[in-house]
């Protein structure tokens, strides 16, 4: 089973790296980091702060955009090309197919985020900004966020078209990023409809804000990549949260995809 899943993952990885859009995204990330240096030079003794913020923001945002771009067409493409008919006749279970495709996307995203991070760290090095544990923690949190976004994209791809899957995934990505705002609205809103919508969103949408807490508070303490950041205990909690949601989303994707009729 693992050999079949891994073979499918490698095939997915080979197909993914042929997309020219990925190289365009990599070029944009490089440009964003260069812009961070220019913007930092224009600021008043805030070069390192600006470079870190824009660099990490670029890794998180463009990593998630790449995950959405790859994920929404991951399963739909096989159906549209009718290659799924050949696949389902082989000794390959449908859950192995879904897991193999997602694993291949994970490999692709890992390589891309590694390149994004290397570009950012090299440009920070040019500004004599050292690589700290705080920076590595922030990059790891961004990586976890991207994997969750990828799982969301695969989930919608299991039953919808790439266009609708892209809209749904981006919508959940946005709502997941603004969960503190949703909680604030829930506490202050007087309308029962608004409160009900916020409660439903907070219940259904993965809390992606857990992976981008810099500038906010954790357990009542201010955290920042420029100062005191989250503990390793928080990192463990965030990792567990991400893995749990990935497992749930993959389980739902497999369940839906296994019940589809491709005849």
C-alpha positions in Angstrom: 0.0 0.0 0.0 2.7 2.5 1.0 4.6 1.7 -2.2 1.5 2.5 -4.3 0.8 5.7 -2.4 4.4 6.9 -2.6 4.6 6.1 -6.4 1.4 8.1 -6.9 2.9 11.0 -4.8 6.1 11.1 -6.9 4.0 11.2 -10.1 1.9 14.0 -8.6 5.1 15.9 -7.7 6.5 15.5 -11.2 3.3 16.8 -12.7 3.1 19.7 -10.3 6.6 21.1 -10.9 5.8 21.3 -14.6 3.4 24.2 -13.9 5.0 27.4 -15.0 2.8 29.3 -12.6 4.8 27.9 -9.7 8.0 29.5 -11.1 6.1 32.8 -11.5 5.0 32.6 -7.8 8.6 32.0 -6.8 9.7 35.1 -8.8 7.0 37.1 -7.0 8.2 35.9 -3.6 11.7 37.0 -4.6 10.4 40.4 -5.7 8.5 40.8 -2.4 11.6 40.2 -0.4 13.6 42.7 -2.5 10.8 45.2 -2.0 11.1 44.5 1.8 14.7 45.5 1.7 14.0 48.7 -0.2 11.1 49.5 2.1 13.3 48.8 5.1 15.9 51.2 3.8 13.3 53.9 3.6 12.1 53.3 7.1 13.8 54.8 10.2 16.0 52.2 11.7 13.4 49.5 11.1 15.1 47.6 8.3 15.2 44.2 10.1 11.6 44.5 11.3 10.2 45.4 7.8 12.2 42.6 6.1 11.0 40.0 8.6 7.4 41.0 8.4 7.2 41.2 4.6 9.3 38.1 4.2 7.2 35.9 6.5 4.0 37.4 5.1 5.1 36.5 1.6 6.0 32.9 2.6 2.6 32.4 4.3 0.4 34.2 1.7 2.0 32.8 -1.5 2.5 29.4 0.0 -1.3 29.3 0.7 -2.0 30.6 -2.8 0.1 27.8 -4.3 -1.7 25.2 -2.1 -5.0 26.5 -3.4 -3.9 26.6 -7.0 -2.6 23.0 -6.9 -5.2 21.5 -4.6 -8.4 22.7 -6.3 -7.6 20.8 -9.5 -5.8 17.8 -7.9 -8.7 15.3 -8.2 -10.8 17.2 -10.8 -8.1 17.0 -13.4 -8.0 13.2 -13.3 -11.8 13.1 -13.7 -11.9 15.6 -16.6 -9.1 13.8 -18.5 -10.9 10.5 -17.8 -7.6 9.0 -16.5 -9.6 8.1 -13.4 -11.3 5.4 -15.4 -7.9 3.7 -16.0 -6.8 4.2 -12.4 -9.9 2.7 -10.7 -9.5 -0.5 -12.8 -6.1 -1.1 -11.3 -5.4 -2.6 -7.9 -5.4 0.8 -6.3 -8.0 1.7 -3.7 -9.6 5.1 -3.9 -8.3 6.2 -0.5 -4.8 5.3 -1.7 -5.4 7.6 -4.7 -6.5 10.5 -2.6 -3.7 10.1 0.0 -1.1 9.7 -2.8 -2.3 12.9 -4.5 -2.2 14.8 -1.3 1.2 13.5 -0.3 2.5 14.5 -3.7 1.2 18.0 -3.1 2.8 18.0 0.3 6.2 17.2 -1.2 5.7 19.9 -3.8 4.7 22.5 -1.2 7.6 21.5 1.0 10.1 22.1 -1.7 8.5 25.4 -2.7 8.3 26.7 0.9 11.9 25.6 1.4 12.9 27.8 -1.6 10.7 30.7 -0.4 12.4 30.4 3.0 15.9 30.2 1.6 15.3 33.3 -0.5 14.0 35.2 2.5 16.9 34.1 4.8 19.5 35.0 2.1 18.1 38.5 1.7 17.9 38.9 5.5 21.5 37.9 5.6 22.4 40.6 3.2 21.0 43.0 5.8 23.0 41.4 8.6 19.8 40.0 10.1 20.7 36.6 11.8 18.6 33.5 11.6 17.0 33.0 15.0 14.9 30.3 16.6 12.0 32.7 16.5 12.3 33.0 12.8 12.4 29.2 12.3 9.3 28.8 14.5 7.4 31.4 12.4 8.4 29.5 9.2 7.3 26.2 10.7 3.9 27.7 11.6 3.6 29.1 8.1 4.3 25.6 6.7 1.6 24.1 8.9 -0.9 26.6 7.7 -0.1 25.9 4.1 -0.6 22.1 4.7 -4.1 22.8 6.3 -5.0 25.1 3.3 -3.9 22.3 0.9 -6.2 19.8 2.7 -9.1 22.2 2.5 -8.5 22.6 -1.3 -8.4 18.8 -1.7 -11.6 18.4 0.2 -13.5 20.7 -2.1 -11.8 19.2 -5.1 -13.3 15.8 -4.2 -16.8 17.0 -5.2 -16.6 20.3 -7.0 -15.1 22.1 -10.0 -11.7 24.0 -9.7 -13.5 27.4 -10.0 -15.9 26.7 -7.1 -13.3 24.9 -5.1 -11.0 27.9 -5.4 -13.7 30.3 -4.2 -14.7 28.0 -1.3 -11.1 27.4 -0.2 -10.1 31.1 -0.4 -13.2 32.0 1.5 -12.3 29.5 4.3 -8.6 30.7 4.2 -9.8 34.3 4.7 -12.2 33.5 7.5 -9.6 31.3 9.2 -7.2 34.3 9.2 -9.8 36.7 10.8 -11.1 34.4 13.6 -10.2 37.0 16.3 -12.3 39.6 14.5 -15.2 37.0 14.3 -14.9 36.5 18.1 -15.0 40.3 18.6 -18.1 40.6 16.4 -19.7 37.7 18.3 -19.2 39.5 21.6 -20.5 42.9 20.5 -23.1 42.1 17.9 -26.7 42.6 18.8 -28.3 40.8 15.9 -29.0 37.1 16.5 -28.4 36.4 12.8 -24.9 37.9 12.9 -24.1 36.1 16.1 -25.3 32.8 14.6 -23.2 33.3 11.5 -20.1 34.1 13.5 -20.7 31.1 15.8 -21.1 28.8 12.8 -18.0 30.1 11.1 -15.9 29.7 14.2 -17.2 26.2 14.6 -16.6 25.1 11.0 -13.6 27.1 9.8 -10.1 26.0 10.9 -8.5 28.7 13.0 -5.6 29.6 10.8 -4.8 32.6 13.0 -3.1 30.1 15.3 -0.3 30.0 12.7 0.1 33.8 12.3 0.0 35.1 15.8 2.9 37.6 15.5 1.7 41.0 16.7 -1.2 39.4 18.7 -1.5 37.8 22.1 -1.2 34.2 23.3 -2.5 33.4 26.8 -2.7 37.1 27.5 1.0 37.7 26.5 2.0 39.8 23.5 4.0 37.7 21.0 6.1 38.9 18.1 8.8 37.7 15.8 10.7 40.7 16.8 10.8 39.9 20.5 9.2 37.2 22.7 7.6 34.6 20.5 5.5 31.5 21.2 7.0 28.6 23.2 7.7 25.1 22.0 4.6 24.0 23.9 2.6 26.3 21.7 4.3 24.9 18.6 3.4 21.3 19.7 -0.3 22.4 20.2 -0.4 24.1 16.8 1.2 21.1 15.1 -1.4 18.8 16.7 -4.2 21.2 15.7 -3.0 21.2 12.1 -2.6 17.4 11.9 -6.1 16.8 13.4 -7.7 19.1 10.8 -5.7 17.5 8.0 -6.8 14.1 9.1 -10.5 15.1 9.3 -10.4 16.8 5.9 -8.6 13.8 4.3 -11.1 11.5 5.9 -14.0 13.5 4.4 -12.3 13.7 1.0 -11.8 10.0 0.9 -15.4 9.3 2.0 -16.8 11.6 -0.7 -14.4 10.5 -3.4 -15.1 6.8 -2.7 -18.8 7.3 -3.2 -18.5 9.1 -6.5 -19.6 7.3 -9.7 -17.2 7.9 -12.6 -19.1 5.8 -15.2 
